Amino acid sequence: MSISEHRAVEIATAFVKAHGETGAYAVSPRAPSVSREVGGPSSKLFGVGENYWSVLFDLETPADAVVDPDHVIVLVDALTGKPVWFPIP
């Protein structure tokens, strides 16, 4: 059974918080951008299934930051719920 958009956002949010990948940057309280994806190179490159959720979080950057990573993206397998980072250049 496929996981819902709401559940994918919960998984992705927990994944970001657990891994501390945002460092000093806080995840914005605004709702993330979510899309359901089918196939494509991301499913093979990142080990998510053929159907997955792409969850993009905006970050709040501290005023003294040297680098401004505006977003982080987590892909969530729609069947297993497995989350993975999607690298942003």
JOKA-V589000 format. One record per residue. SS is DSSP state (@ for helix, = for strand, . for the rest). PHI is phi as a letter, one per 20 degrees, with the letter a starting at -180 (NA if undefined). OMEGA is omega in whole degrees, 0 to 359 (NA if undefined). Layout:
{{SS	PHI	OMEGA} {SS	PHI	OMEGA}}
//
This chain:
{{.	NA	182} {.	f	177} {.	f	182} {.	f	175} {@	g	180} {@	g	180} {@	f	178} {@	f	178} {@	f	177} {@	f	180} {@	f	181} {@	f	179} {@	f	179} {@	f	179} {@	f	179} {@	f	182} {@	f	182} {@	f	184} {@	e	177} {.	l	184} {.	f	180} {.	e	178} {.	l	182} {.	f	183} {.	e	181} {=	e	174} {=	f	181} {.	f	177} {.	f	177} {.	f	179} {.	f	178} {.	f	174} {=	e	185} {=	c	174} {=	b	178} {=	e	183} {=	d	177} {=	c	177} {.	m	181} {.	n	184} {@	f	182} {@	f	182} {@	f	179} {@	e	184} {@	f	187} {.	d	174} {.	m	173} {.	e	182} {.	f	180} {.	f	176} {=	d	180} {=	b	176} {=	d	173} {=	d	185} {=	d	182} {=	d	179} {=	d	169} {=	e	178} {=	d	173} {=	e	185} {.	e	177} {.	f	183} {.	f	183} {.	e	182} {.	f	177} {.	e	180} {.	d	182} {.	c	175} {.	f	186} {.	f	189} {=	b	163} {=	c	180} {=	c	175} {=	c	173} {=	e	181} {=	c	178} {=	g	185} {.	f	180} {.	d	185} {.	e	183} {.	n	180} {.	f	178} {=	e	174} {=	b	176} {=	f	170} {=	d	184} {.	f	177} {.	d	181} {.	f	NA}}
//
